Amino acid sequence: MPSSLRARLLLVDDDDALAEMYALQLTASGYQVTTARSGAEALKLIVDATPDLIYLDLGLPGMTGLEVLERLRKAPNTADVPVVILTNFSEPEMIKRGRELGAQDYLIKVDTSPALLAAAARKWVPRRSD
């Protein structure tokens, strides 16, 4: 598939090893993947190119993933971008808050293999027709 037709994913995670592992699988599965190590970096990258799907960790330096999600939902250009939380926070109140802020799904890292993450992307990424 030409790169212009590949879905653009943004993976926001401050764990370099995990981010690289997930990004390698997502790239091998045909996605164009950009990574950000903080919420502030993610928000800057989104201004340049709005992704088709965002995988968002909650435990980020400086700004939490929930704060990032809240900002994304308030901005007109990102209000409808699918966001899937990918974190190790499994507390019911965190899951509830993520859903209230509009996350499409809430995945726990220890239960999510790179292959499962790639399969989940197919569920949330809109079909590209451009």
C-alpha positions in Angstrom: 0.0 0.0 0.0 1.5 3.4 -0.9 2.6 5.4 2.2 0.0 8.1 1.4 -2.8 5.6 1.9 -1.4 4.1 5.1 -3.2 5.0 8.2 -1.3 7.3 10.5 -1.0 6.2 14.1 0.5 8.2 17.0 1.8 6.2 19.9 2.3 8.2 23.0 4.4 6.4 25.7 7.4 7.4 27.7 8.7 3.8 27.9 11.2 3.7 25.0 11.5 -0.1 24.9 7.7 -0.6 24.9 7.1 2.2 22.4 9.7 0.7 20.0 8.3 -2.8 20.4 4.7 -1.7 19.6 5.8 0.7 16.8 7.8 -2.1 15.1 4.7 -4.4 15.1 2.4 -1.6 13.9 4.7 -0.6 11.1 5.1 -4.2 10.1 1.3 -4.4 10.0 1.2 -1.6 7.5 0.7 1.5 9.6 2.6 4.7 9.5 3.7 5.2 13.1 5.0 8.3 14.9 5.9 8.2 18.6 5.9 10.8 21.3 7.4 10.5 24.7 5.3 13.1 26.5 1.9 14.7 26.2 3.4 18.0 25.2 5.3 16.4 22.4 2.2 14.5 21.3 0.1 17.7 21.1 2.9 19.4 19.0 3.0 16.5 16.6 -0.8 16.5 16.2 -0.7 20.2 15.1 1.5 19.2 12.2 -0.4 16.1 11.1 -3.6 14.8 12.7 -3.3 11.0 13.1 -6.0 8.5 12.2 -5.6 6.9 15.6 -3.8 7.7 18.9 -2.6 5.1 21.4 -2.2 7.0 24.6 -0.4 6.1 27.8 -1.7 7.7 31.0 1.5 7.9 33.0 3.4 10.5 31.1 5.9 13.1 32.3 4.6 16.6 32.8 1.0 16.2 31.6 -1.0 13.0 32.2 -2.6 11.1 29.4 -6.0 12.1 30.7 -5.1 15.7 30.4 -3.9 15.1 26.9 -7.2 13.3 26.1 -9.2 16.2 27.6 -7.3 18.7 25.4 -7.8 16.6 22.3 -11.6 16.4 22.8 -11.8 20.1 23.3 -10.0 21.0 20.0 -12.2 21.0 16.9 -9.6 19.3 14.7 -9.0 16.4 17.1 -12.4 16.0 18.8 -13.3 13.0 16.7 -9.9 11.3 16.4 -10.1 7.8 17.9 -8.0 7.5 21.0 -7.3 4.2 22.6 -5.7 4.3 26.1 -2.8 1.9 26.5 -1.6 1.9 30.0 -0.8 -0.2 33.1 -3.3 1.8 35.2 -6.1 -0.7 35.7 -8.1 1.1 38.5 -11.8 1.2 37.8 -11.9 5.0 38.4 -9.1 5.6 35.8 -11.0 3.4 33.2 -14.2 5.2 33.9 -12.6 8.7 33.5 -10.9 7.6 30.3 -14.2 6.5 28.9 -16.0 9.7 30.1 -13.4 11.7 28.2 -14.1 9.8 25.0 -11.5 7.0 24.7 -12.7 4.3 22.3 -11.0 1.6 24.3 -8.9 1.0 27.4 -6.1 -1.5 27.0 -3.8 -2.7 29.8 -0.2 -3.1 28.6 0.5 -6.3 30.5 -2.5 -7.9 28.7 -1.7 -6.4 25.3 0.8 -8.0 22.9 2.1 -6.0 19.9 0.1 -8.3 17.7 -3.1 -7.6 19.7 -2.4 -3.9 19.4 -2.1 -4.1 15.6 -5.3 -6.1 15.4 -7.1 -3.5 17.6 -5.9 -0.7 15.3 -7.9 -2.3 12.5 -11.0 -1.9 14.6 -10.6 1.8 15.2 -8.8 3.2 12.2 -11.2 4.6 9.6 -10.7 3.3 6.1 -8.6 5.6 4.0 -10.0 6.6 0.6 -7.6 9.4 -0.3 
